[in-house]
Amino acid sequence: MKLSKEQLTDALLLYAITDRHWLDGRSLYDVVKESLDGGATFLQIREKELDEKTFFEEAVQLQELARSYGVPFVVNDNVDIALRMDADGVHVGQEDMEAGNVRALIGPDKILGVSAQTVEQALLAEERGADYLGVGAVFPTGSKDDAIEVDHETLKKICQAVSIPVVAIGGITEENTPELSGSGICGVAVISALYAQPDIKGATERLKIITKEMVER
């Protein structure tokens, strides 16, 4: 699913990232469906602990689900699984495979997202073929132990430096999303703001409205 820049920018408004930590006895499929019912516009499967076979099986199921909603689906870090299952794309961090090598493997028609914390990293990722950037952590977060915090001035400078869409990630909630107004981002990437909530569908609906208002302000 290769999207135009405008289509991708729109799709990145509310970017949901999976996390098994919040399942509380529910299936990953069911909680993701709730977020899609609530209007999540982009989906990433992120699995650090699963064996490859289970990861692959769950990724295939979630991609089918995402496609039924017309939502792009990318795999975090695992380029091999993304290629095997023909995912819409892949997202890599600074510690993972270099963006240019990933682009060479996945070809020109897949979505490539890259994490960045500095203007230099952002420019290099764009040069090497990234379609979008995930920048953060913009607020303190418990979802990633080694997250580097990115202040709002740096976030703004990154958005000004690149011509590809940027989403903010890290510690984002309904309450602090409006603080990101004016930064130049096109959306937010979240985990616990959706999946740690008792009413995932309702939380997704509310955050989508808040994010849209923030982006347009």
Secondary structure, 3 states (H helix, E strand, C coil): CCCCHHHHHHHCCEEEECCHHHCCCCCHHHHHHHHHHCCCCEEEECCCCCCHHHHHHHHHHHHHHHHHCCCCEEEECCHHHHHHCCCCEEEECCCCCCHHHHHHHHCCCCEEEEEECCHHHHHHHHHCCCCEEEEECCCCCCCCCCCCCCCHHHHHHHHHHCCCCEEEECCCCCCCHHHHCCCCCCEEEECHHHHCCCCHHHHHHHHHHHHHHHHHC
